[in-house]
Amino acid sequence: QTKIQDIAAIINSESSQRTFIVQKYVETPALYKQRKFDIRCFALISSTNGHLKCYNYDGGYLRTCGREYNLKTFNKFIHLTNDAVQKRSEDYGRHEFGNKVSFEEYQIYLNQTVPHLNIDFRQHIFSQIKRIMTDTVRACYKIIDPYKRQHSFEILGYDFMLDDNFKVYLIEANTNP
């Protein structure tokens, strides 16, 4: 297990010209059929004469790993959920077509596996996701369209994870998802 001091030492030993992103690993993720997943959501940001509006798409999907989760080994096919990694696994598509699960399928899974928690995906999870998406746009709205173009837009792909208490964590936001 790496301690924060070890991470700081690595960063401080590298050239000051490099940029680092340090992110906590979610050790106790929520699982789908014993496999790790992330949640891909989309937003559209429009700019009209410098006035920004952000819209979140009501859909999205879970991206699953092809192999069962465990912390005993670091295998990218167990820990990394994105398509660029998973499509190279012999297990890709073995459990779900394209390693994708709809929000509706996930709700059925929640109802079957943790009925005592009464988790409503839209109310308990997607509401957290929308709040985080809004926070990211508010955090950087001044640099999104610095030239205040007459008409422009950007589609963003957001990746989230859940811990075993169904708390949402932002992994990253991508342009051109």
C-alpha positions in Angstrom: 0.0 0.0 0.0 1.4 3.4 -1.0 1.3 6.2 1.5 0.8 9.8 0.7 4.4 10.5 1.6 5.6 8.0 -1.0 3.5 9.6 -3.6 4.8 13.1 -2.7 8.4 11.8 -2.9 7.8 10.5 -6.4 6.2 13.7 -7.6 8.9 15.8 -6.0 11.7 13.7 -7.6 10.3 14.2 -11.1 10.9 17.2 -13.3 8.9 20.2 -12.4 7.8 20.4 -16.0 5.5 17.4 -15.6 1.8 17.5 -14.6 0.5 14.9 -12.2 -3.0 13.8 -11.3 -3.3 12.0 -8.0 -6.5 10.2 -7.4 -7.6 7.9 -4.5 -8.3 4.3 -5.6 -11.7 3.2 -4.5 -10.8 0.0 -2.7 -14.3 -1.1 -1.9 -16.2 -0.4 -5.1 -19.8 -1.4 -5.7 -19.7 -4.4 -7.9 -21.9 -5.8 -10.7 -22.0 -9.6 -10.6 -18.7 -9.6 -8.6 -17.1 -7.3 -11.3 -15.9 -3.8 -11.1 -17.7 -1.1 -13.3 -17.8 2.5 -13.9 -20.7 4.7 -15.1 -20.5 6.7 -18.3 -22.7 9.8 -18.5 -22.9 12.6 -21.0 -23.3 16.4 -20.9 -23.6 19.0 -23.6 -22.4 22.5 -22.9 -23.6 25.2 -25.3 -22.2 28.7 -25.6 -24.1 31.5 -27.3 -22.3 34.8 -27.2 -20.5 33.7 -24.0 -23.6 32.5 -22.2 -23.1 28.9 -21.1 -25.8 26.3 -20.6 -25.2 22.8 -19.6 -27.5 19.9 -20.3 -27.0 16.4 -18.9 -28.2 13.4 -20.9 -30.7 11.3 -19.0 -29.1 8.1 -20.3 -25.8 6.4 -20.0 -24.5 3.0 -19.1 -22.2 0.9 -16.9 -19.0 -0.3 -18.3 -18.0 -3.6 -16.7 -14.8 -5.5 -16.3 -14.8 -9.0 -17.8 -13.1 -10.6 -14.7 -14.1 -10.8 -11.1 -12.8 -8.1 -8.8 -10.0 -8.8 -6.2 -7.3 -6.7 -4.6 -4.7 -9.6 -4.5 -3.5 -8.9 -8.0 -3.2 -5.9 -10.2 -4.6 -7.0 -13.5 -5.8 -4.3 -15.8 -8.7 -6.5 -16.9 -9.9 -6.6 -13.3 -9.3 -3.0 -12.3 -9.7 -0.8 -15.4 -13.1 -0.6 -16.8 -12.7 1.5 -20.0 -13.3 0.1 -23.4 -9.7 0.7 -24.7 -8.5 -1.8 -22.1 -11.4 -4.2 -21.9 -11.7 -4.8 -25.6 -8.3 -6.4 -25.5 -9.4 -9.0 -23.0 -10.4 -12.5 -24.0 -13.4 -12.0 -21.6 -14.7 -8.9 -23.5 -18.4 -9.3 -24.2 -18.5 -12.6 -22.3 -21.0 -11.4 -19.7 -22.7 -8.5 -21.4 -22.6 -7.3 -25.0 -19.7 -4.9 -25.3 -19.3 -5.0 -21.5 -22.2 -2.5 -21.2 -25.2 -2.6 -18.8 -28.1 -0.1 -19.0 -29.3 1.9 -16.0 -32.5 -0.1 -16.1 -30.6 -3.4 -16.0 -28.6 -2.1 -13.1 -31.7 -1.1 -11.2 -33.0 -4.7 -11.6 -29.7 -6.0 -10.3 -30.0 -3.6 -7.3 -33.5 -4.7 -6.6 -32.5 -8.4 -6.7 -29.2 -8.2 -4.7 -29.8 -5.4 -2.1 -33.6 -5.1 -1.8 -33.3 -4.2 1.9 -31.5 -0.9 0.9 -34.3 0.3 -1.4 -31.8 2.0 -3.8 -33.5 3.8 -6.6 -30.7 4.5 -9.2 -32.2 7.7 -10.4 -32.9 9.1 -6.9 -29.9 7.9 -5.0 -27.1 7.6 -7.6 -28.0 9.6 -10.7 -28.9 12.6 -8.5 -25.3 12.6 -7.1 -23.9 12.3 -10.7 -25.9 15.3 -11.9 -24.7 17.4 -8.9 -21.1 16.5 -9.6 -21.5 17.3 -13.3 -22.9 20.7 -12.4 -20.1 21.3 -10.0 -17.5 20.6 -12.7 -19.0 23.1 -15.1 -19.3 25.7 -12.3 -15.7 25.2 -11.4 -14.3 25.9 -14.9 -17.0 28.0 -16.6 -14.6 31.0 -17.1 -12.2 28.9 -19.2 -14.7 26.8 -21.2 -15.3 29.5 -23.9 -12.8 32.3 -23.2 -13.3 33.9 -26.6 -17.1 34.0 -26.1 -17.8 32.7 -29.6 -21.2 33.4 -31.1 -22.3 29.7 -31.2 -20.5 26.7 -30.0 -21.0 23.5 -28.1 -19.0 20.6 -26.5 -20.1 17.1 -25.6 -18.5 15.7 -22.5 -18.2 12.1 -21.4 -18.1 11.7 -17.6 -16.9 8.6 -15.8 -18.0 7.8 -12.3 -17.5 5.0 -9.8 -19.5 3.9 -6.8 -18.2 2.7 -3.5 -19.9 -0.1 -1.6 -22.0 2.5 0.2 -23.2 3.8 -3.3 -21.3 7.1 -2.9 -20.4 8.5 -6.3 -16.8 9.5 -7.3 -15.8 11.4 -10.4 -13.1 9.6 -12.2 -12.7 11.9 -15.2 -14.4 14.1 -17.7 -13.5 13.6 -21.4 -14.0 15.8 -24.4 -14.9 14.0 -27.6 -16.1 10.9 -25.8 
